[in-house]
């Protein structure tokens, strides 16, 4: 092996850190979107069931 400092370890560490940050951000956005969608579906189902009761 060659003597001296390792190549690009600082750069690779920074790149990995940034990629991990991006990955976690995307996961959080996906979870938030799923929660909003779930809330919307439950709201629409409640509205639909209340509308059916009003008709009868």
KOLKOLSE-13329 format. One line per 5 residues: number of its first residue (from 1); their letters; for each residue y, z negated, x negated of N, C-alpha, C. Coordinates in pm, 1 decimal. Layout:
NUM> a> Y Z X Y Z X Y Z X | ... $
! end
This chain:
1> xxxxx> -119.1 0.0 -82.3 0.0 0.0 0.0 125.4 0.0 -86.7 | 228.3 60.1 -34.5 353.8 65.2 -107.3 425.0 -68.3 -97.5 | 496.0 -100.4 -204.8 572.7 -224.6 -205.3 707.9 -200.6 -139.9 | 765.3 -305.9 -90.4 897.3 -290.9 -31.7 897.5 -328.7 115.0 | 1012.4 -317.4 178.6 1022.7 -355.9 320.0 948.7 -257.1 410.8 $
6> xxxxx> 904.7 -308.9 523.5 837.0 -223.3 620.7 938.0 -128.5 684.1 | 888.9 -14.4 726.2 977.3 86.4 784.1 996.4 64.1 933.8 | 1117.2 75.0 977.6 1154.2 81.6 1118.9 1100.8 -29.6 1208.6 | 1067.3 -145.5 1154.5 1015.6 -250.8 1242.6 1125.7 -302.1 1334.2 | 1247.8 -308.2 1283.1 1358.6 -354.6 1366.1 1384.6 -255.9 1479.6 $
11> xxxxx> 1383.7 -128.4 1447.2 1405.2 -23.2 1546.0 1295.5 -25.0 1652.5 | 1170.4 -38.2 1608.1 1058.7 -39.0 1701.9 1065.2 -160.5 1793.4 | 1103.5 -274.7 1737.0 1113.6 -396.7 1817.7 1221.9 -380.7 1924.2 | 1334.1 -323.7 1886.9 1442.9 -303.1 1982.5 1400.6 -205.2 2091.0 | 1332.8 -98.9 2050.9 1286.9 1.9 2146.6 1188.9 -60.5 2246.3 $
16> xxxxx> 1096.1 -140.1 2195.3 998.6 -205.8 2281.8 1067.9 -299.8 2378.9 | 1166.6 -373.1 2327.6 1241.1 -466.5 2412.6 1311.0 -392.2 2525.7 | 1373.6 -279.8 2492.2 1444.5 -201.6 2593.3 1347.9 -142.0 2695.8 | 1235.0 -91.7 2648.2 1136.9 -35.0 2741.0 1080.8 -141.2 2834.9 | 1054.9 -261.4 2781.2 1005.0 -369.9 2865.9 1108.4 -409.9 2969.5 $
21> xxxxx> 1235.5 -411.1 2929.1 1342.7 -445.5 3022.4 1350.1 -342.6 3134.8 | 1336.5 -214.1 3098.0 1340.5 -106.5 3197.0 1222.3 -117.5 3292.9 | 1104.8 -147.2 3238.0 984.2 -157.7 3318.6 994.7 -271.7 3420.0 | 1044.5 -386.9 3376.0 1057.9 -500.5 3467.2 1163.8 -473.0 3573.3 | 1270.5 -403.3 3535.2 1374.6 -369.0 3632.2 1317.7 -279.5 3741.4 $
26> xxxxx> 1237.9 -180.1 3703.3 1177.3 -90.5 3801.2 1081.7 -165.9 3892.8 | 1004.6 -260.3 3836.8 913.4 -338.7 3918.8 989.2 -423.4 4020.1 | 1099.4 -484.7 3976.4 1179.8 -566.3 4067.3 1238.9 -481.6 4180.1 | 1289.1 -363.3 4145.7 1344.5 -274.5 4248.0 1237.8 -234.3 4348.3 | 1117.2 -209.0 4299.2 1007.7 -170.0 4386.5 971.8 -283.8 4482.0 $
31> xxxxx> 968.6 -407.8 4430.6 938.8 -523.4 4515.1 1046.5 -543.4 4620.6 | 1173.0 -531.9 4580.5 1283.0 -549.1 4674.9 1278.8 -443.9 4784.7 | 1248.5 -319.5 4745.8 1240.6 -211.3 4844.0 1127.7 -237.4 4943.0 | 1014.4 -286.1 4892.9 901.6 -315.6 4980.1 936.1 -428.1 5077.1 | 1007.4 -530.2 5029.6 1046.3 -639.9 5117.5 1143.4 -593.9 5225.3 $
36> xxxxx> 1240.0 -509.5 5186.8 1335.3 -458.5 5285.5 1264.1 -374.7 5390.6 | 1170.5 -292.1 5346.3 1095.1 -207.4 5438.3 1010.9 -292.2 5533.0 | 947.8 -395.9 5478.4 865.1 -483.9 5560.6 951.0 -554.0 5665.7 | 1069.3 -600.3 5626.9 1158.7 -666.8 5720.7 1202.9 -570.5 5830.1 | 1232.2 -446.8 5791.2 1274.1 -346.5 5888.5 1162.0 -316.6 5987.9 $
41> xxxxx> 1039.8 -306.6 5938.7 925.7 -278.4 6026.3 905.0 -391.9 6125.6 | 912.3 -516.4 6078.7 894.1 -629.4 6170.4 1006.0 -632.9 6273.9 | 1128.0 -602.8 6231.6 1241.4 -600.9 6324.7 1220.3 -494.2 6431.9 | 1176.4 -375.4 6391.1 1154.5 -267.4 6487.0 1038.0 -300.7 6580.7 | 934.4 -364.5 6528.7 822.0 -403.8 6614.0 865.4 -506.5 6717.5 $
46> xxxxx> 949.4 -601.2 6676.7 999.5 -700.6 6771.4 1084.9 -633.6 6878.8 | 1168.8 -541.0 6836.9 1253.9 -469.8 6932.1 1168.5 -389.8 7030.0 | 1065.5 -324.6 6976.6 976.9 -244.3 7060.1 905.1 -331.2 7161.6 | 856.0 -446.8 7116.9 783.0 -535.5 7209.5 877.6 -593.9 7314.4 | 1001.0 -623.3 7277.2 1096.4 -675.5 7375.0 1137.2 -567.0 7475.4 $
51> xxxxx> 1145.2 -443.6 7428.5 1176.8 -333.0 7517.8 1064.7 -311.7 7619.2 | 941.4 -325.3 7574.4 827.2 -310.2 7664.7 827.0 -419.6 7770.9 | 866.4 -539.5 7733.8 872.0 -648.7 7829.8 982.6 -627.2 7931.6 | 1094.8 -568.6 7889.4 1205.8 -541.0 7978.9 1170.2 -433.9 8081.7 | 1088.4 -340.0 8042.2 1049.6 -231.2 8132.4 961.0 -284.2 8243.7 $
56> x> 873.4 -376.0 8210.4 779.2 -430.6 8308.5 849.4 -523.8 8396.2 $
! end
